[in-house]
Amino acid sequence: MEKFSKWTIATLNRTKIFEINPSMDGKPNISGIEGEMIKILMEKVDIDYEIVIPKDTEFGRKLPSGNWTGLIGMVHRGEADMAIGTLGIYEDRYEVIDFGYPYITDGVTFVILKANKQLQLFGFLHVFGFQVWLLILFTLFLVTSITYASSKGNETFFKILFNLSTNILRQPLNLKEYMSKHRITTFTWLVFALMISYFHSAILLSFLAIPTDFQKVRNFRQLSAAIEDGTHRAYTLKSSNYVNYLLNCHEDYLKFIGEKIEENHWDITAEEMTKNPLKNKSSAILGPSFIFRLLYGSSEMQSKVLFSEDLLGFGNIAIAFRKDFCCTSKLYEMVSRLLSSGILNRIMNRESFKHLLSISKKETANLEAQAITIKEFYGAFLFLLMGLSISLLVFLGEIFWYYFKIRIFKAEWTISICW
């Protein structure tokens, strides 16, 4: 180590991971998870260091010419002694550089904003499942048919159907002649209607108190289906190895996600990933789970952000070194001790807490008294308008029918007088 007066460290300026800010003495003031780790390591080896950033701001990908971009390229060309930036350990990278002790073992997942828990226009239909509604309709028409056949034409089919339907809505059953003769059938129907009515009311009340979360995308298979339907997109880190990983998976739905990301260039920068990459409810972000835990791991954020139910593969993250770098083994040992002592976990927890505090301040600042708008009552007013419109049409129909019958009566009366 005596031969070197300064080490050159390549990295990416990323919020919460490796932040680089100017200082009064001219030296960069670094912070973040990996920034704090580098400061500790450099203090222990007692050597000066210089921070450099690749012009293309990429992690490192292999070009068709055999050259490398980003951080990996700088280390490979000797422009930097080491590189740090949540660099995954991959076989093709190992051919041109060395890696230190893995300080993070992580998997690939995705996050997406949860759907709003707002009451939808026909949200009350979600109280029962589709199969339950089918069984209710089947039972309704079955009992109507039995009742109509038993009444021997004394009641119309529509009248029986209407009475049984309104009975489910807790209206009286106006079939006195049938009820007196078929008490067992009537009693069975009344029990059924009572149970359905009370079950629906009980579930509906809880549904109104806490609206159900109708989340369409919860895992990679559902994400693939949503992308195929055109309702969602999936973004991932630019120049990362995640797309290649998806393309090489055996599952067709994972390959499809990778193909769509590559085809449509759905990528984001490293800086965007560590800020707040979630912009809308139709975009999922693929990336390392530890970054998502850092951004959205708090209970406040978990109520708004959905973490994927599944996790794709595990990989190691480590510091990259030049092949001929003198002190790889020394730093390997130091990172191992840093991890074993729990210092790195303490740094990560501190950054997560700082992020939580910044979110809490923003949310507190945004808390303002707001008046209730028409949007909150849209469904209720729409149903009211529909009901009034139907009532008006029925009223006009009754008036029309009344005058129509009078005209027919007058015409018949005139003809009878003439005769």
C-alpha positions in Angstrom: 0.0 0.0 0.0 3.0 2.3 0.4 3.5 2.5 -3.3 0.2 4.3 -3.8 -0.4 7.9 -2.6 -4.0 7.9 -3.8 -6.6 5.5 -4.9 -9.1 6.2 -7.7 -12.6 5.1 -6.9 -15.3 5.0 -9.6 -18.9 5.3 -8.6 -22.3 6.7 -9.5 -23.7 9.8 -7.7 -26.9 8.3 -6.3 -29.2 9.5 -3.6 -29.0 7.3 -0.4 -26.5 5.0 -2.0 -23.4 7.1 -2.8 -24.1 10.8 -2.5 -21.3 13.2 -3.6 -21.6 16.8 -2.4 -19.0 19.6 -2.6 -17.3 20.8 0.6 -15.4 23.9 1.7 -12.0 22.3 1.6 -12.4 21.1 -2.0 -12.7 17.4 -1.1 -16.0 15.8 -1.9 -18.3 15.2 1.0 -19.7 11.6 0.5 -22.6 10.0 2.2 -25.1 7.2 1.7 -24.8 3.5 2.4 -21.9 2.8 0.2 -20.4 6.3 0.7 -20.2 5.7 4.5 -18.7 2.3 3.9 -16.0 3.7 1.7 -15.2 6.4 4.2 -14.7 3.8 6.9 -12.5 1.6 4.7 -10.3 4.5 3.6 -9.9 5.7 7.1 -8.7 2.2 8.2 -6.2 1.9 5.4 -5.1 5.5 5.9 -4.8 6.5 2.3 -6.1 9.4 0.2 -8.6 8.7 -2.5 -10.2 10.4 -5.5 -13.8 9.9 -6.7 -14.5 9.6 -10.4 -17.8 9.2 -12.2 -18.2 7.5 -15.7 -19.4 9.8 -18.4 -22.1 7.4 -19.5 -23.3 6.9 -15.9 -23.7 3.2 -16.4 -23.0 0.2 -14.2 -21.2 -1.7 -16.9 -22.2 -3.8 -19.9 -20.2 -5.6 -22.5 -20.3 -4.1 -26.0 -20.2 -6.2 -29.2 -16.6 -5.0 -29.6 -15.6 -6.6 -26.3 -15.2 -3.3 -24.4 -17.1 -2.4 -21.3 -19.1 0.7 -20.4 -19.6 2.4 -17.1 -18.0 1.5 -13.8 -16.8 -1.9 -15.1 -15.2 -0.3 -18.1 -13.2 2.3 -16.0 -11.8 -0.4 -13.8 -11.0 -2.7 -16.8 -9.2 0.1 -18.6 -7.2 1.1 -15.5 -8.9 4.5 -15.2 -10.0 3.5 -11.6 -8.5 1.2 -9.0 -11.8 0.1 -7.8 -15.5 0.7 -8.4 -18.5 0.6 -6.0 -22.1 1.0 -7.0 -24.3 -2.0 -6.1 -22.3 -4.0 -8.7 -23.5 -7.5 -9.1 -21.0 -10.4 -9.4 -21.5 -12.0 -12.8 -19.3 -14.4 -14.7 -18.6 -12.2 -17.7 -17.5 -9.4 -15.3 -15.2 -11.7 -13.5 -13.3 -12.3 -16.7 -12.0 -8.7 -16.8 -12.0 -7.6 -13.1 -11.9 -9.0 -9.6 -14.5 -8.7 -6.8 -14.2 -8.2 -3.1 -16.2 -9.7 -0.3 -19.9 -9.6 -1.0 -21.5 -7.1 1.4 -25.1 -7.6 0.1 -26.9 -10.7 -1.0 -30.1 -9.8 -2.7 -32.8 -10.8 -5.1 -34.7 -9.2 -8.0 -38.3 -8.1 -7.3 -40.7 -5.4 -8.3 -42.8 -2.7 -6.6 -45.9 -1.0 -7.8 -48.3 1.6 -6.4 -51.3 0.1 -4.9 -54.7 0.7 -6.4 -56.8 3.4 -4.6 -59.1 2.0 -2.0 -62.0 4.0 -3.2 -65.5 2.8 -3.7 -66.2 2.1 -7.3 -69.5 2.7 -9.0 -70.5 -1.0 -9.0 -68.2 -1.9 -6.1 -71.2 -3.4 -4.2 -71.2 -6.3 -6.7 -67.7 -7.4 -5.4 -69.3 -8.2 -2.0 -70.1 -11.7 -3.4 -67.9 -13.6 -5.8 -69.0 -14.3 -9.4 -69.9 -17.9 -8.6 -72.1 -16.8 -5.7 -74.0 -14.4 -7.9 -74.5 -17.1 -10.4 -75.9 -19.5 -7.8 -78.2 -16.8 -6.4 -79.6 -16.1 -10.0 -80.0 -19.8 -10.6 -81.8 -20.3 -7.3 -84.1 -17.3 -8.1 -85.1 -18.6 -11.5 -85.5 -22.2 -10.2 -87.8 -21.2 -7.4 -89.7 -18.9 -9.7 -90.2 -21.7 -12.2 -91.4 -24.1 -9.4 -93.8 -21.5 -8.0 -95.2 -20.7 -11.5 -95.8 -24.4 -12.2 -97.4 -24.9 -8.8 -99.7 -21.8 -9.2 -101.3 -23.4 -12.3 -101.5 -20.1 -14.1 -103.0 -18.0 -11.3 -99.9 -15.8 -11.2 -97.7 -14.6 -14.0 -94.1 -15.6 -14.3 -92.9 -12.0 -14.2 -95.0 -11.2 -11.0 -93.5 -14.2 -9.2 -90.0 -13.3 -10.3 -90.5 -9.7 -9.2 -91.9 -10.7 -5.8 -89.1 -13.2 -5.1 -86.5 -10.6 -6.2 -87.9 -7.9 -3.9 -88.1 -10.4 -1.1 -84.3 -10.7 -1.2 -84.3 -6.9 -0.7 -86.4 -7.4 2.5 -89.7 -6.6 0.9 -92.9 -8.6 1.8 -93.7 -11.7 -0.2 -97.0 -10.9 -1.9 -98.1 -14.5 -2.9 -100.7 -15.3 -0.3 -102.5 -18.1 -2.1 -99.3 -19.9 -2.9 -97.8 -19.3 0.5 -100.8 -20.9 2.3 -100.7 -24.0 0.2 -97.0 -24.6 -0.1 -95.6 -23.7 3.3 -92.5 -25.8 3.3 -91.3 -24.3 -0.1 -92.2 -20.8 1.1 -90.4 -21.3 4.4 -87.3 -22.6 2.6 -87.3 -19.6 0.3 -87.8 -17.1 3.2 -84.8 -18.6 5.1 -82.7 -18.4 1.9 -83.7 -14.8 1.1 -83.1 -13.8 4.8 -79.6 -15.3 4.8 -78.6 -13.7 1.5 -79.9 -10.3 2.5 -78.2 -10.3 5.9 -74.9 -11.7 4.6 -74.8 -9.0 1.8 -75.6 -6.2 4.3 -73.0 -7.3 6.8 -70.2 -7.7 4.2 -71.3 -4.4 2.5 -71.0 -2.5 5.8 -67.4 -3.7 6.3 -66.7 -3.0 2.6 -67.9 0.6 3.0 -65.8 1.0 6.2 -62.6 -0.4 4.7 -62.9 -0.7 0.8 -61.3 -3.8 -0.6 -58.0 -3.5 -2.4 -58.6 -4.6 -5.9 -55.0 -5.1 -6.9 -54.5 -6.6 -10.3 -50.8 -7.2 -10.2 -49.2 -9.0 -7.3 -46.5 -11.3 -8.8 -44.4 -11.6 -12.0 -47.0 -13.9 -13.7 -49.7 -11.3 -13.2 -47.4 -8.5 -14.3 -46.6 -10.4 -17.5 -50.4 -10.7 -18.2 -50.9 -7.0 -17.5 -48.1 -6.0 -19.9 -49.6 -8.3 -22.5 -53.0 -6.6 -22.0 -51.4 -3.2 -22.5 -52.5 -1.9 -19.0 -49.0 -1.9 -17.4 -45.4 -1.4 -18.0 -42.2 -2.7 -16.3 -39.1 -0.5 -15.9 -35.7 -1.5 -14.7 -32.2 -0.1 -14.3 -30.4 1.0 -17.5 -27.4 -1.1 -18.4 -28.1 -3.6 -15.6 -28.1 -7.3 -16.0 -31.8 -7.8 -15.0 -33.0 -7.9 -18.6 -30.5 -10.6 -19.6 -31.5 -12.5 -16.5 -35.2 -12.4 -17.5 -34.4 -13.3 -21.1 -32.5 -16.4 -20.0 -35.2 -17.6 -17.6 -37.0 -20.9 -18.4 -40.5 -19.5 -17.7 -42.1 -17.9 -20.7 -43.8 -15.2 -18.7 -40.5 -14.0 -17.4 -39.0 -14.0 -20.9 -41.9 -12.0 -22.1 -41.3 -9.3 -19.5 -37.6 -9.1 -20.5 -38.5 -8.9 -24.2 -40.9 -6.1 -23.7 -38.5 -4.1 -21.6 -35.7 -4.5 -24.2 -38.1 -3.8 -27.1 -39.6 -0.7 -25.7 -36.5 0.6 -23.8 -38.3 0.7 -20.5 -35.4 1.7 -18.4 -34.6 4.3 -15.7 -31.3 5.8 -14.5 -29.5 4.8 -11.3 -30.4 8.1 -9.8 -34.1 7.7 -10.6 -34.1 4.3 -9.0 -32.8 5.5 -5.6 -35.2 8.5 -5.4 -38.9 7.7 -6.0 -39.2 5.7 -9.2 -42.9 5.0 -8.8 -44.7 7.6 -10.8 -48.1 6.0 -11.6 -50.2 3.0 -10.8 -49.6 1.4 -14.2 -45.8 1.2 -14.0 -43.9 -1.5 -12.1 -40.2 -1.1 -11.2 -37.8 -4.1 -11.2 -34.7 -3.9 -9.2 -32.8 -5.1 -6.1 -35.1 -5.6 -3.1 -32.8 -3.9 -0.6 -33.3 -0.6 -2.4 -37.0 -1.0 -2.4 -36.9 -1.9 1.3 -34.9 1.3 1.9 -37.4 3.5 0.0 -40.7 1.8 0.9 -40.0 -0.4 3.9 -41.7 1.7 6.4 -45.3 0.9 7.5 -46.5 4.2 6.1 -45.1 3.5 2.6 -46.2 -0.2 2.7 -49.8 1.0 2.8 -49.2 2.7 -0.6 -46.7 0.4 -2.3 -47.1 -3.2 -3.1 -44.0 -5.5 -3.0 -44.1 -8.5 -5.4 -45.1 -11.8 -3.8 -42.2 -13.6 -5.4 -38.4 -13.0 -5.6 -36.3 -13.9 -8.6 -33.0 -15.5 -7.9 -30.3 -14.2 -5.5 -27.1 -12.5 -6.3 -24.1 -11.0 -4.5 -23.0 -7.3 -4.6 -19.4 -6.4 -4.0 -16.6 -3.9 -4.7 -14.9 -4.3 -8.1 -11.1 -4.2 -8.3 -8.5 -4.1 -11.1 -7.0 -7.4 -11.9 -3.5 -6.2 -10.8 -4.7 -4.2 -7.8 -2.4 -4.7 -4.8 -4.8 -4.6 -1.9 -7.8 -6.7 -3.0 -7.2 -9.3 -0.3 -6.7 -6.7 2.4 -10.0 -4.9 1.5 -11.7 -8.3 1.2 -10.9 -9.0 4.8 -11.9 -5.5 6.0 -15.3 -5.7 4.3 -15.9 -9.1 5.9 -15.2 -7.6 9.3 -17.3 -4.6 8.6 -20.2 -6.9 7.7 -19.7 -9.2 10.7 -19.6 -6.4 13.2 -23.0 -5.1 12.1 -21.7 -1.7 11.1 -23.1 -2.0 7.6 -26.5 -2.9 8.9 -26.4 0.1 11.2 -25.6 2.3 8.2 -28.5 0.9 6.2 -30.9 1.3 9.1 -29.8 4.9 9.6 -30.3 5.8 5.9 -33.7 4.1 6.0 -34.7 6.2 9.1 -33.4 9.4 7.4 -35.5 8.6 4.4 -38.6 8.0 6.6 -38.1 11.3 8.3 -37.9 13.2 5.0 -41.1 11.5 3.8 -42.9 12.3 7.1 -42.0 16.0 6.7 -43.3 16.1 3.2 -46.5 14.4 4.1 -47.0 16.7 7.1 -46.5 19.7 4.9 -49.1 18.4 2.4 -51.7 17.9 5.0 -54.3 20.6 4.3 -57.9 20.9 5.0 -59.8 20.1 1.8 -63.5 20.4 1.1 -65.4 17.4 -0.1 -65.8 17.5 -3.8 -68.4 16.0 -6.2 -65.9 13.3 -7.0 -66.6 11.6 -3.6 -70.3 11.5 -4.3 -70.1 10.7 -8.0 -71.4 7.1 -7.6 -74.3 8.1 -5.3 -75.4 11.0 -7.6 -75.1 8.8 -10.7 -77.4 6.1 -9.1 -79.8 8.8 -8.1 -79.9 10.2 -11.6 -80.5 6.8 -13.0 -83.3 6.1 -10.6 -85.0 9.5 -11.3 -84.6 9.0 -15.1 -86.3 5.5 -14.9 -89.0 6.9 -12.7 -89.6 9.8 -15.1 -89.8 7.4 -18.0 -92.3 5.2 -16.2 -94.4 8.2 -15.2 -94.5 9.5 -18.8 -95.3 5.9 -20.0 -98.3 5.8 -17.6 -99.6 9.2 -18.8 -99.2 8.0 -22.4 -101.0 4.8 -21.7 -103.8 6.6 -19.9 -104.5 8.9 -22.8 -104.1 6.0 -25.2 -106.7 4.0 -23.4 -109.1 7.0 -23.4 -108.7 7.5 -27.1 -109.5 3.8 -27.7 -112.4 4.0 -25.3 -113.8 7.1 -27.1 -113.3 5.5 -30.5 -115.2 2.3 -29.4 -117.9 4.4 -27.8 -118.4 6.5 -31.0 -118.6 3.3 -33.1 -121.2 1.8 -30.8 -123.3 5.0 -31.0 -123.2 5.0 -34.8 -124.4 1.4 -34.8 
